[in-house]
């Protein structure tokens, strides 16, 4: 891509002037304000400061060695040593023509593919998936899609909660209170009822709590009956998971739950003890972090005084397995912000045994979903919102809008468009904010056809398709671009930043960058559409403008697909 080619020439020029300079950090990025140019770098100021040089003089010396004339107008120095690059129209046209021929779509596959494991969603067995799972599921899926699009090897792993103390209570409920007909009709609701019934009984009667503990011990000891019931719970839960993931278009390469690692936990604890990473304290095995200020007052229990393991032990075992099995360059954990301390501890423990290992460990955390009252998003009765109910409501609300706007569409077509619009609206509303911020869930806002919403972007796509239908165009456009109108030029240059944005999403794990890029693209297209007639223009203009329409549709479609959002030719 152009910015990368300019970057490579910049690196070569800097090495000529400063042979010892590390050029890896010399980045060329879009100008925040296009009146200064199309691309910019501020990296020379850092190099000059480190060497106590005049930054503007260094910039002038670099420009003297910099040959980018085939793509750019003369490079300008601004401020304390910024370099501003303004693209020549011919270079932009060349990029458009390459995209039109299918050589690229303004991004390129990496020449150095990495292996990344993405751990996301992670619902609990025997419980309904709720609104809290949507952030992890959608964010993790988007990151996996982005990395794959850029040519990396991605392994997705759904670390489900299928082991732990809740199963003792569930086993008591299953044996004493199970309604088989209800289980067959709605297994998740019935298992949730069993858990709530026994949990309340445990609070009221210590004998019931003790029975639940005994059932758990029997399960953990390999009791045939309890294992059989437990496996049935998992199978029934997986059906629910698969149905929701199918609706969301989310797929996993592996679903290795907590139970998968259970046989490894004692060995993990003994290994940490043997290497001095953890030591005994009040009968428990504990990792202390006296050398890490942020964790100094937060030791992590590896093994409880009764010999039981916990989440920390399981996550260490999980890390070990992933490293041995997939040799990843990066492992990404997508969870809510409340788990920041936990993963800080897990990563610190792991690093003590693998200090030289280059694998990057990333905790991609996110904020909460709030109702319009600013409090955690709940149903009117105060219950947690079930994810299936949320998706149903999204489709129903979208269907109502579509039926009003396009009553002539066949009912089955209305329902299909409503599915695409409703689910897309929910996903986009979740991906648009800075992931570390809480956001307010608003049906009216997310389903609006105006503003930074999925329906607005999906409508921009359908608008392009309507141009093709009206003009009887198949494929549209031609590789001969002649950019004259300012709106044509602004739209064309915006295409060129698509790859930069995708790479930033992958590097910083922030899909909101892509959301905002696509919103800006739709805005550029709207201004182009208003100022530049397409079908009524002259032959030369028509070819160029149809070509820009084709590329707009392709970039919108690819960008939305990377967010996990579908498009429709009609709305």
Secondary structure, DSSP 8 states (H G I E B T S, - for coil): -HHHHHHHHHHHHHHHH-TT---TT---EE-SSGGG-SEEE-HHHHHHHHTT--HHHHHHHHHHH---TTTBS--EEETTTEEEE-B-HHHHHHHHHHHHTTS-SS----SS--EEEEE----BTTS--BTHHHHHHHHHHHHHHHHHHTT-EEEEE---B-SSTHHHHHHHHHHHH--HHHHHH-HHHHHHHHHHHHHHHHHH-HHHHHHHHHHHHHHHTT-HHHHHHHHHHHHHHHHHHHHHHHHHT---SB---HHHHGGGHHHHHHHHHHTTSSEEETTEEEE--TT-GGGTT--EEEE-TTS---HHHHHHHHHHHHHHHH--SEEEEEEEGGGHHHHHHHHHHHHHH-TT---EEEEEEE--EE-TTSSB-B-TTS-B-BHHHHHHHHHHHHHHHHHHH-TTS-HHHHHHHHHHHHHHHHHHHHHHS-TTS-EE--HHHHT-SSSSSHHHHHHHHHHHHHHHHHHT-SS---S-----SHHHHHHHHHHTTHHHHHHHHHHHT-THHHHHHHHHHHHHHHHHHHHS-STTS-HHHHHHHHHHHHHHHHHHHHHHHHTT----S--
